[in-house]
């Protein structure tokens, strides 16, 4: 299994645009659902965006969804999670999902490496 984070981040927006054009009802239904749930709720005693993204990443690893992993690693970092917190979320997912989930931790590491290098480059 090869994990090419650079290729994913380069091609994913186009792939999603193609899917949205082919089935616009899915995007119209999912977009508001996602945005409504993933907003910050910490001010009201709920979970922060960072916490929600770490949970989403853990679920992505547990269910072995490579696009989910790449997307949520990026969102975790944007929400202020450290690389260590990202790997901790992946570790919890492995504890829950076992060996099959463990095989997706290189995707997390690849995403972190790519996004960290990209941020350092400016």
Buried (B, 14 or more C-beta within 10 A) or exposed (E): EEBEBEEBBEEBEEEEEEEBEEEEEEBEEEEEEEEEEBEBBEEEEEBBBBBBBBBBBBBBBBBBBBEBBBBBBBBBBEBEBEBEBBBBBBBBBBEEBEEEBBBBBBBBBBBBBBBEEEEEEE
